Amino acid sequence: MNMDDLFNDLFGSAFQGSDFGGFHSNSGQNGFGGFGNYSYQDRSDGSGGRSYQYTSYENHFGGNTFSRKGENLNADIEVTFEEAAFGGKKVIHLRDQNNGSLQSYEVNIPAGIESGKSIRLRGKGMPGSGGGEAGDLILKVKVKEKPGFRREGADIYTTVSVPFVAAVFGGEVPVITIDGKVLCTIKAGTQSGTKIRLKGKGVAVSGNPQKRGDQYAVVEIEVPTNLSPEARRKLKEFDRAYKKGKGFGSGSAA
């Protein structure tokens, strides 16, 4: 027995010639998968008729059987290094590739978000059908790079240029952070490659914006160039004194 005979016996000729192939149920099946389960059997009483047994039949035409959520839309957005670090609201403009129209959305950027993560705007996708809810707009985030800054999780890595004299005797040097410029204490004898930790000067921790990572400033010693004759003489004196203190002898002047 084919489906046409079955529906003809069930509902008469009302469905003859109708095409239901384009409908989908909430369960994702084609045709009438959402109407419930039923079975049929041939009568053995010789009458030639058929009997039908329904196990469930709760949904009817005009109900929620044909409601369907709209499709999700996807788009890429860029945020600045600071927007990703601190979070906040941002207005974005997306162009519909089909008709060229421009749509604006106010997006809440979560503090601490990283490249590759997504922001979901519920109900901003394609409209649903049959009373179904609209789909979502899913925005894939790309965080712009910031010159001189490198991010690892919630921590930030930068370099700080330290004058030769400050590295030898100690002092203070300015360090650029995402909060602005701060003075950092340099200990006497600081070597190139030393990491100076600035606690709490990193990026907000994702999911816990009240907590921030740290910033690590890697020291680069400035080597003096274009020295005056007097500066060269003083530096040679320093070199001889340094070597003498290390037991290398007095050396010779250039």
N, C-alpha and C positions, 0 to 999 in steps of 0.2 A: 504494500500500500504506500503511495507517495504522499508528500505533504499536501498537495492540492486536494486529493481525496479526503485526507484527514480534516483539513479546514472546512471543506464543503460539508462533511458530515457534522462537524461541530457547530458551524455558524451559518450554514446554508450557503447561498451563492453570493453573499455580500462581499466576499474577499476574492472572488474569481477575477483574474486579470489584474489584480493589484500587485505592485512591486514594492516589497519591504526590504530589499537588499541593502539600502543605504542607511538603515537605522542601526544604532548600536546601543546595547544595554549598558547599565552601569558596571556590569561585571566584565565588560570588554568583549562579549560574544556578539556575533552578527545575528541578524534576524530576530527571532522571538525568544532568545535565551533568557530574558528577564521576566517572562510571564509565569514562571513556576514550572513544576514538574507534573507530567501526566503520563498515563499508560493506556493502551487500548488492547482489546483481545477479540477474536472472532467468537461468536456464539456457537455453541455446539448443540443447540436445541433443534437445529435443522431449519430454522427460520431464515437463515441467511443474513441476519442482521449483525450488528456489531455493538458491543457495549464499551463504555469508556470509564476510566477510573482516574479521578484527579487526586493527586497527593498534596498539591498546594496551588492556589490560584487567587492571589491577593491583590495583584496589581491590575488595573484596568486602563483602557484608553483615557487620556486626559489627566492621568495621574503623573507620578514622578518617573515612570518607566523610561521616558525618552529624554529626561533632563540630563544635561551633560555639561561638565565644567569646561570653560574655555581653555584654549591652549596657552601655555606659558610663552612669554617673549624673552629673548636674551639680548643683552647689549653690553658693551665694554665702556668703562669710564676710567678717567685718570684723576687722581687726587694728588695734592702736593705732599711733600715730605712732612710738613707741619700739620696738614689736615689729618694725615694718617696717625701722627704722633699724639695729637690732642683730641681728635674727633670734633664733631660739630655738624651743623646743618649746611647743606650745599645745594644750590639750585643747578640742575643739569638740564641740558637741552638735547633731545634726541630727534633725529629726522626719520620719518617713515620712508623706507626705501621703495614702497609701492607707489605712493602718491606725492612724496616730497614734502608733506606737511610737517611743521615743527611743533613738538610737544615739550612742555616744561614740567619738571618734577622737583619737589623739594625732598632731598634725601638726607637721612640722618647717618652720618659717617661715624661708625663706632670707633672710639679711641683705641689705638693700638692695632688697627687692621693692617694686614700685610698683603702684598701682591699675590694674586691668585685666589683670594677669598671672594665670597659673593655676598651681595646685599639683596634681599628679597623684598620687593614692594608688592604686597598682597592686593589682589583685585585690580592691578594695573595692566594685566595682559589682555588677551582676546576675550570678547564677551562670550558667555555661555549660551547654550541653546535650551529651549524648553524650560526656561526658568532656572537653569543651572547657574552657579556663580561664575564670575569672571576668573580667568587665569591670573598668573602672577607675572611680574616683570622682574627678571633676575639679572642683576648688574654684576659683572665680573670686574674686580678692582685691579688697577695697575697703579702702584705708587711711584711717582716721579723721583728720580735720583736728585740728591742735593750735593753739589760739588764740595768736596772736602769731608763729607760725612759718609760713613758706612754703617749700615744697621744689621745687627744680628739679634733676632728676637726683639726683646725690649731694650737691649744695650746698644749704645752708639760708640763708634770708634772714629777718632780724628787724630790729626797730628798737631803738635805744637812746636814752633821754632823757638829754641832757647839760645840766647847769645852765649858765646864762649865764656865770657867773664861770669855771667850768671850761673852757668853750669859749674864753674870752678868754685866760686865763692858763695853761691846761693843767691836767692832773690825772688822777685815776683814777675810773672809774665802773664799777659792777657790770653785767655782761651775763649774761643767762640763756641757757644752752646745754642741749642734751639730756644733757650730762654733769653739769650742775649750774651753780652761779653762779661766774663768774670775774671778776677785775678786769681792766679794759682801760685802757690808757694813752691819754689824749686829748692831742693836741698843741695847743700854744697857737695860737689863731687858727682852730681847727677850725670849719668852716661846716656849716650844715644840708645834708643830702643826702650828706655824706661817707660813703663805705663803709669800714668797718674790717674787715679780714680776720682771722679767727681760724682759722689753719691747722689742718686735721685735726679740726675740730669739727662736721663735717657728717655725712652718712649713709654707711654702709658702701657701697662700690662693688659693684654686683650682679655676682656671679661672682668677686669678689676681696675677701672680707670683711676681709682684713688691711689694706686700703687704705680711707681715708675721704675724703670731700669736705671742703669748707671751709664755714665760717659767715661770712656777711657781715652785719655790724651797721650799719644805715643810721642816721646821726646825726640826731636831732631836737633843736634847741636849745630849752630851756625858757625862755620869756619870763616875767620877773618880774611878779607880780601882787600886789595888796593890799600895796603898799609903805608903810612907815611914813614920816612926814614927814622923818625924818633920812635914810632910805634914798633917798627921792626927791631930797633935796638933794645927796647924794653922787653919785647917778646923773647929775644935771644937771651937776655939776662934771666928771664923767667925760666927758659928752657935749661940753661946751665945750672941754675939753682935747683930746679926740679930733679935733674939727673944726679947732681951731687948728693941730694937728699936720699936718692935711691941707690947710691953707691956706684954710679956709673962713671965717676970722674968728672973733671971740670969741663971737658969738651973744648972746642975751639970756635971762635967767632967767625962768621962768614963775612 
